[in-house]
Amino acid sequence: MPQATDTALILANLGTPAAPTAPAVAAYLDEFLSDPRVVQLPRWLWRPLLRRVILPRRSPVVAEKYAEIWLPGGSPLAVHTRALAQAVQQRLPDWRVEHAMRYGAPSLADTLQRLRMDDVRRVRVLPLYPQYSTTTTASVADAVAAHGSGMQVELLHDYHADAGWAAAVAASIRAHWDAHGRGERLLLSFHGIPQRLVDRGDPYATQCEGSARAIADALGIAREEIVLTYQSRFGRERWLQPYTMPTLQQLARDGVRRIDVACPGFAVDCLETLEEIAMQNAEAFQQAGGQALRYIPCLNADAAHAGALASLAQRDAGWR
């Protein structure tokens, strides 16, 4: 690898509002939902609908959700991503490790520009999405292509079955079981995407299944002992199934009283894990007859997580 002053690693996450307020949420959602990788509708149709109808209605509601989980240092996603970058930096003393957001601040574009101005010549961008999707990783690639000129920039395609990452996830689940006992089911909830994208060749669903198998192997259990579901659906079209909440409700009706839920598609905790899973879905599970949904936190800045990402950064396989 090049010398320290020449090499940087960017940990790129999705993004977050700057504050738990309706204006901040509206600004963030406007940028996020205006990305054609995220919403694939004609701009002339989608932009007026987004700005005149969806954002005015949804932003105050979403802001209230963020307020429920906001931390003193900012949103959980921002706080944990920053801490994760610091933990990886400790394991890569000869590198410069930065974190950036695809939407919001610190933006990926600004981070790349800052590295260029500091005469960094080689950059590796590691999207914090273990599973590749055209809706996430490909959007990071778009930003790199637009703003990475003047440097040698490489992007990690995915790490959905990486042994170090799977071992870190398995260790977090084992630690939960050691502390609280094992639930009657282990459910892994991944963020959903529209089914039509998978039908067109997006490898996301296949990689989610690959992650479940890798985690099962690391846990030393059969794949059949894991329930895999997809969360965070919005809109009316069909998304990847089975959906998380209806699955939890059905398990409760079938007599399952204690269930353990982890979200290995998310590198760090965020609105979708802390509010949607640990609060909304936990309540729905209990209302359907379940006793306790025990949420297992994301890896965040865990030492094993930082070690796995540092190892990926130094490896040549998977970078493009």
Number of C-alpha atoms within 10 A of each C-alpha: 9 11 11 13 14 18 21 24 25 24 24 24 26 21 22 26 23 16 16 22 18 21 17 18 23 22 16 21 24 18 12 19 17 18 15 14 18 14 13 12 12 9 14 8 9 16 16 11 12 18 15 10 11 16 21 14 14 15 22 18 14 18 19 15 17 24 14 13 16 18 13 8 9 16 23 21 24 26 19 22 27 17 18 25 24 17 21 27 18 15 16 20 10 16 21 19 23 23 25 26 24 25 24 19 18 17 19 27 18 14 19 26 18 12 21 18 11 11 14 21 18 20 23 20 27 25 29 25 22 24 26 24 22 18 19 19 25 16 19 24 21 14 15 19 11 10 17 21 12 14 17 12 20 18 20 22 21 20 23 24 20 17 16 19 27 25 21 21 28 20 17 20 23 15 13 18 14 10 9 10 11 16 18 13 17 18 22 22 26 25 20 21 24 17 15 13 17 17 9 8 11 17 15 23 22 13 19 25 18 16 25 23 19 22 29 20 16 18 17 10 12 11 16 10 12 17 17 22 23 23 24 17 17 11 7 7 9 12 20 20 17 15 19 23 21 16 18 25 21 15 19 22 16 12 13 19 18 20 22 20 26 23 26 27 21 23 23 24 21 25 20 18 26 19 17 17 24 19 16 14 21 23 17 18 27 18 13 17 17 23 17 17 23 19 21 20 22 23 24 24 21 17 14 18 24 26 20 19 23 20 15 19 23 12 10 9 10 13 16 12
